[in-house]
Amino acid sequence: MEYGLTMHAREALVERGIAVEWMEAALSDPMLVLPDPDDPAVERRFRRIAEFEGRVLGAAVDTKVEPLRTVSVFFDRKMKGRL
């Protein structure tokens, strides 16, 4: 899957210790996709990461550009138990 990363997303991967492979799994094979509450062009894609104690990884993706651009990557505590 082709995708771009904003500077914020690049920094978030490093600062939050998120493996690129985990982000790519959330982008290409999400377990849940929700609209961003603040921007209709952004999707939030979620995937449980077994290698990280089953925590839920979220990726905010700008869908109005090609290739898709990842805006942010984060572990979402609010999603615990939802996936």
Phi and psi in radians as a Rosetta constraint file:
Dihedral C 1 N 2 CA 2 C 2 CIRCULARHARMONIC -1.536 0.35
Dihedral N 2 CA 2 C 2 N 3 CIRCULARHARMONIC 2.459 0.35
Dihedral C 2 N 3 CA 3 C 3 CIRCULARHARMONIC -2.772 0.35
Dihedral N 3 CA 3 C 3 N 4 CIRCULARHARMONIC 2.775 0.35
Dihedral C 3 N 4 CA 4 C 4 CIRCULARHARMONIC -1.966 0.35
Dihedral N 4 CA 4 C 4 N 5 CIRCULARHARMONIC 2.902 0.35
Dihedral C 4 N 5 CA 5 C 5 CIRCULARHARMONIC -2.261 0.35
Dihedral N 5 CA 5 C 5 N 6 CIRCULARHARMONIC 2.353 0.35
Dihedral C 5 N 6 CA 6 C 6 CIRCULARHARMONIC -1.324 0.35
Dihedral N 6 CA 6 C 6 N 7 CIRCULARHARMONIC 2.907 0.35
Dihedral C 6 N 7 CA 7 C 7 CIRCULARHARMONIC -1.046 0.35
Dihedral N 7 CA 7 C 7 N 8 CIRCULARHARMONIC -0.704 0.35
Dihedral C 7 N 8 CA 8 C 8 CIRCULARHARMONIC -1.048 0.35
Dihedral N 8 CA 8 C 8 N 9 CIRCULARHARMONIC -0.771 0.35
Dihedral C 8 N 9 CA 9 C 9 CIRCULARHARMONIC -1.103 0.35
Dihedral N 9 CA 9 C 9 N 10 CIRCULARHARMONIC -0.716 0.35
Dihedral C 9 N 10 CA 10 C 10 CIRCULARHARMONIC -1.059 0.35
Dihedral N 10 CA 10 C 10 N 11 CIRCULARHARMONIC -0.794 0.35
Dihedral C 10 N 11 CA 11 C 11 CIRCULARHARMONIC -1.150 0.35
Dihedral N 11 CA 11 C 11 N 12 CIRCULARHARMONIC -0.681 0.35
Dihedral C 11 N 12 CA 12 C 12 CIRCULARHARMONIC -1.104 0.35
Dihedral N 12 CA 12 C 12 N 13 CIRCULARHARMONIC -0.689 0.35
Dihedral C 12 N 13 CA 13 C 13 CIRCULARHARMONIC -0.996 0.35
Dihedral N 13 CA 13 C 13 N 14 CIRCULARHARMONIC -0.804 0.35
Dihedral C 13 N 14 CA 14 C 14 CIRCULARHARMONIC -1.251 0.35
Dihedral N 14 CA 14 C 14 N 15 CIRCULARHARMONIC -0.913 0.35
Dihedral C 14 N 15 CA 15 C 15 CIRCULARHARMONIC -1.107 0.35
Dihedral N 15 CA 15 C 15 N 16 CIRCULARHARMONIC -0.581 0.35
Dihedral C 15 N 16 CA 16 C 16 CIRCULARHARMONIC -1.704 0.35
Dihedral N 16 CA 16 C 16 N 17 CIRCULARHARMONIC 0.035 0.35
Dihedral C 16 N 17 CA 17 C 17 CIRCULARHARMONIC 1.126 0.35
Dihedral N 17 CA 17 C 17 N 18 CIRCULARHARMONIC 0.664 0.35
Dihedral C 17 N 18 CA 18 C 18 CIRCULARHARMONIC -1.691 0.35
Dihedral N 18 CA 18 C 18 N 19 CIRCULARHARMONIC 2.184 0.35
Dihedral C 18 N 19 CA 19 C 19 CIRCULARHARMONIC -1.249 0.35
Dihedral N 19 CA 19 C 19 N 20 CIRCULARHARMONIC 2.446 0.35
Dihedral C 19 N 20 CA 20 C 20 CIRCULARHARMONIC -1.008 0.35
Dihedral N 20 CA 20 C 20 N 21 CIRCULARHARMONIC -0.649 0.35
Dihedral C 20 N 21 CA 21 C 21 CIRCULARHARMONIC -1.078 0.35
Dihedral N 21 CA 21 C 21 N 22 CIRCULARHARMONIC -0.639 0.35
Dihedral C 21 N 22 CA 22 C 22 CIRCULARHARMONIC -1.157 0.35
Dihedral N 22 CA 22 C 22 N 23 CIRCULARHARMONIC -0.770 0.35
Dihedral C 22 N 23 CA 23 C 23 CIRCULARHARMONIC -1.085 0.35
Dihedral N 23 CA 23 C 23 N 24 CIRCULARHARMONIC -0.765 0.35
Dihedral C 23 N 24 CA 24 C 24 CIRCULARHARMONIC -1.094 0.35
Dihedral N 24 CA 24 C 24 N 25 CIRCULARHARMONIC -0.627 0.35
Dihedral C 24 N 25 CA 25 C 25 CIRCULARHARMONIC -1.143 0.35
Dihedral N 25 CA 25 C 25 N 26 CIRCULARHARMONIC -0.714 0.35
Dihedral C 25 N 26 CA 26 C 26 CIRCULARHARMONIC -1.156 0.35
Dihedral N 26 CA 26 C 26 N 27 CIRCULARHARMONIC -0.615 0.35
Dihedral C 26 N 27 CA 27 C 27 CIRCULARHARMONIC -1.253 0.35
Dihedral N 27 CA 27 C 27 N 28 CIRCULARHARMONIC -0.819 0.35
Dihedral C 27 N 28 CA 28 C 28 CIRCULARHARMONIC -1.539 0.35
Dihedral N 28 CA 28 C 28 N 29 CIRCULARHARMONIC -0.452 0.35
Dihedral C 28 N 29 CA 29 C 29 CIRCULARHARMONIC -2.460 0.35
Dihedral N 29 CA 29 C 29 N 30 CIRCULARHARMONIC 1.090 0.35
Dihedral C 29 N 30 CA 30 C 30 CIRCULARHARMONIC -1.208 0.35
Dihedral N 30 CA 30 C 30 N 31 CIRCULARHARMONIC 2.612 0.35
Dihedral C 30 N 31 CA 31 C 31 CIRCULARHARMONIC -1.514 0.35
Dihedral N 31 CA 31 C 31 N 32 CIRCULARHARMONIC -0.356 0.35
Dihedral C 31 N 32 CA 32 C 32 CIRCULARHARMONIC -2.687 0.35
Dihedral N 32 CA 32 C 32 N 33 CIRCULARHARMONIC 2.421 0.35
Dihedral C 32 N 33 CA 33 C 33 CIRCULARHARMONIC -2.204 0.35
Dihedral N 33 CA 33 C 33 N 34 CIRCULARHARMONIC 2.222 0.35
Dihedral C 33 N 34 CA 34 C 34 CIRCULARHARMONIC -2.254 0.35
Dihedral N 34 CA 34 C 34 N 35 CIRCULARHARMONIC 2.616 0.35
Dihedral C 34 N 35 CA 35 C 35 CIRCULARHARMONIC -1.268 0.35
Dihedral N 35 CA 35 C 35 N 36 CIRCULARHARMONIC 2.599 0.35
Dihedral C 35 N 36 CA 36 C 36 CIRCULARHARMONIC -1.260 0.35
Dihedral N 36 CA 36 C 36 N 37 CIRCULARHARMONIC 2.319 0.35
Dihedral C 36 N 37 CA 37 C 37 CIRCULARHARMONIC -1.174 0.35
Dihedral N 37 CA 37 C 37 N 38 CIRCULARHARMONIC -0.318 0.35
Dihedral C 37 N 38 CA 38 C 38 CIRCULARHARMONIC -1.851 0.35
Dihedral N 38 CA 38 C 38 N 39 CIRCULARHARMONIC -0.314 0.35
Dihedral C 38 N 39 CA 39 C 39 CIRCULARHARMONIC -2.512 0.35
Dihedral N 39 CA 39 C 39 N 40 CIRCULARHARMONIC 1.956 0.35
Dihedral C 39 N 40 CA 40 C 40 CIRCULARHARMONIC -1.147 0.35
Dihedral N 40 CA 40 C 40 N 41 CIRCULARHARMONIC -0.270 0.35
Dihedral C 40 N 41 CA 41 C 41 CIRCULARHARMONIC -1.480 0.35
Dihedral N 41 CA 41 C 41 N 42 CIRCULARHARMONIC -0.120 0.35
Dihedral C 41 N 42 CA 42 C 42 CIRCULARHARMONIC -1.881 0.35
Dihedral N 42 CA 42 C 42 N 43 CIRCULARHARMONIC 2.332 0.35
Dihedral C 42 N 43 CA 43 C 43 CIRCULARHARMONIC -1.874 0.35
Dihedral N 43 CA 43 C 43 N 44 CIRCULARHARMONIC 2.576 0.35
Dihedral C 43 N 44 CA 44 C 44 CIRCULARHARMONIC -1.895 0.35
Dihedral N 44 CA 44 C 44 N 45 CIRCULARHARMONIC 2.096 0.35
Dihedral C 44 N 45 CA 45 C 45 CIRCULARHARMONIC -1.919 0.35
Dihedral N 45 CA 45 C 45 N 46 CIRCULARHARMONIC 2.295 0.35
Dihedral C 45 N 46 CA 46 C 46 CIRCULARHARMONIC -2.141 0.35
Dihedral N 46 CA 46 C 46 N 47 CIRCULARHARMONIC 2.515 0.35
Dihedral C 46 N 47 CA 47 C 47 CIRCULARHARMONIC -2.641 0.35
Dihedral N 47 CA 47 C 47 N 48 CIRCULARHARMONIC 2.373 0.35
Dihedral C 47 N 48 CA 48 C 48 CIRCULARHARMONIC -1.313 0.35
Dihedral N 48 CA 48 C 48 N 49 CIRCULARHARMONIC 2.379 0.35
Dihedral C 48 N 49 CA 49 C 49 CIRCULARHARMONIC -1.902 0.35
Dihedral N 49 CA 49 C 49 N 50 CIRCULARHARMONIC 1.756 0.35
Dihedral C 49 N 50 CA 50 C 50 CIRCULARHARMONIC -1.035 0.35
Dihedral N 50 CA 50 C 50 N 51 CIRCULARHARMONIC -0.649 0.35
Dihedral C 50 N 51 CA 51 C 51 CIRCULARHARMONIC -1.223 0.35
Dihedral N 51 CA 51 C 51 N 52 CIRCULARHARMONIC -0.173 0.35
Dihedral C 51 N 52 CA 52 C 52 CIRCULARHARMONIC -2.152 0.35
Dihedral N 52 CA 52 C 52 N 53 CIRCULARHARMONIC 0.936 0.35
Dihedral C 52 N 53 CA 53 C 53 CIRCULARHARMONIC 1.026 0.35
Dihedral N 53 CA 53 C 53 N 54 CIRCULARHARMONIC 0.470 0.35
Dihedral C 53 N 54 CA 54 C 54 CIRCULARHARMONIC 1.261 0.35
Dihedral N 54 CA 54 C 54 N 55 CIRCULARHARMONIC 0.218 0.35
Dihedral C 54 N 55 CA 55 C 55 CIRCULARHARMONIC -1.148 0.35
Dihedral N 55 CA 55 C 55 N 56 CIRCULARHARMONIC 2.724 0.35
Dihedral C 55 N 56 CA 56 C 56 CIRCULARHARMONIC -1.690 0.35
Dihedral N 56 CA 56 C 56 N 57 CIRCULARHARMONIC 2.152 0.35
Dihedral C 56 N 57 CA 57 C 57 CIRCULARHARMONIC -1.689 0.35
Dihedral N 57 CA 57 C 57 N 58 CIRCULARHARMONIC 2.335 0.35
Dihedral C 57 N 58 CA 58 C 58 CIRCULARHARMONIC -1.999 0.35
Dihedral N 58 CA 58 C 58 N 59 CIRCULARHARMONIC 2.519 0.35
Dihedral C 58 N 59 CA 59 C 59 CIRCULARHARMONIC -2.292 0.35
Dihedral N 59 CA 59 C 59 N 60 CIRCULARHARMONIC 2.155 0.35
Dihedral C 59 N 60 CA 60 C 60 CIRCULARHARMONIC -1.578 0.35
Dihedral N 60 CA 60 C 60 N 61 CIRCULARHARMONIC 2.162 0.35
Dihedral C 60 N 61 CA 61 C 61 CIRCULARHARMONIC -2.156 0.35
Dihedral N 61 CA 61 C 61 N 62 CIRCULARHARMONIC 2.231 0.35
Dihedral C 61 N 62 CA 62 C 62 CIRCULARHARMONIC -1.411 0.35
Dihedral N 62 CA 62 C 62 N 63 CIRCULARHARMONIC 1.964 0.35
Dihedral C 62 N 63 CA 63 C 63 CIRCULARHARMONIC -1.589 0.35
Dihedral N 63 CA 63 C 63 N 64 CIRCULARHARMONIC -0.055 0.35
Dihedral C 63 N 64 CA 64 C 64 CIRCULARHARMONIC -1.546 0.35
Dihedral N 64 CA 64 C 64 N 65 CIRCULARHARMONIC 0.026 0.35
Dihedral C 64 N 65 CA 65 C 65 CIRCULARHARMONIC -2.133 0.35
Dihedral N 65 CA 65 C 65 N 66 CIRCULARHARMONIC 2.707 0.35
Dihedral C 65 N 66 CA 66 C 66 CIRCULARHARMONIC -2.124 0.35
Dihedral N 66 CA 66 C 66 N 67 CIRCULARHARMONIC 2.253 0.35
Dihedral C 66 N 67 CA 67 C 67 CIRCULARHARMONIC -1.212 0.35
Dihedral N 67 CA 67 C 67 N 68 CIRCULARHARMONIC 2.898 0.35
Dihedral C 67 N 68 CA 68 C 68 CIRCULARHARMONIC -0.910 0.35
Dihedral N 68 CA 68 C 68 N 69 CIRCULARHARMONIC 2.570 0.35
Dihedral C 68 N 69 CA 69 C 69 CIRCULARHARMONIC -2.090 0.35
Dihedral N 69 CA 69 C 69 N 70 CIRCULARHARMONIC 2.182 0.35
Dihedral C 69 N 70 CA 70 C 70 CIRCULARHARMONIC -1.400 0.35
Dihedral N 70 CA 70 C 70 N 71 CIRCULARHARMONIC 2.140 0.35
Dihedral C 70 N 71 CA 71 C 71 CIRCULARHARMONIC -1.578 0.35
Dihedral N 71 CA 71 C 71 N 72 CIRCULARHARMONIC -0.665 0.35
Dihedral C 71 N 72 CA 72 C 72 CIRCULARHARMONIC -2.723 0.35
Dihedral N 72 CA 72 C 72 N 73 CIRCULARHARMONIC 2.739 0.35
Dihedral C 72 N 73 CA 73 C 73 CIRCULARHARMONIC -2.385 0.35
Dihedral N 73 CA 73 C 73 N 74 CIRCULARHARMONIC 2.350 0.35
Dihedral C 73 N 74 CA 74 C 74 CIRCULARHARMONIC -2.790 0.35
Dihedral N 74 CA 74 C 74 N 75 CIRCULARHARMONIC 2.689 0.35
Dihedral C 74 N 75 CA 75 C 75 CIRCULARHARMONIC -1.560 0.35
Dihedral N 75 CA 75 C 75 N 76 CIRCULARHARMONIC 2.263 0.35
Dihedral C 75 N 76 CA 76 C 76 CIRCULARHARMONIC -1.883 0.35
Dihedral N 76 CA 76 C 76 N 77 CIRCULARHARMONIC 1.827 0.35
Dihedral C 76 N 77 CA 77 C 77 CIRCULARHARMONIC -1.142 0.35
Dihedral N 77 CA 77 C 77 N 78 CIRCULARHARMONIC -0.507 0.35
Dihedral C 77 N 78 CA 78 C 78 CIRCULARHARMONIC -1.188 0.35
Dihedral N 78 CA 78 C 78 N 79 CIRCULARHARMONIC -0.361 0.35
Dihedral C 78 N 79 CA 79 C 79 CIRCULARHARMONIC -1.503 0.35
Dihedral N 79 CA 79 C 79 N 80 CIRCULARHARMONIC -0.103 0.35
Dihedral C 79 N 80 CA 80 C 80 CIRCULARHARMONIC -0.972 0.35
Dihedral N 80 CA 80 C 80 N 81 CIRCULARHARMONIC 2.234 0.35
Dihedral C 80 N 81 CA 81 C 81 CIRCULARHARMONIC 1.458 0.35
Dihedral N 81 CA 81 C 81 N 82 CIRCULARHARMONIC -0.082 0.35
Dihedral C 81 N 82 CA 82 C 82 CIRCULARHARMONIC -1.621 0.35
Dihedral N 82 CA 82 C 82 N 83 CIRCULARHARMONIC -0.323 0.35
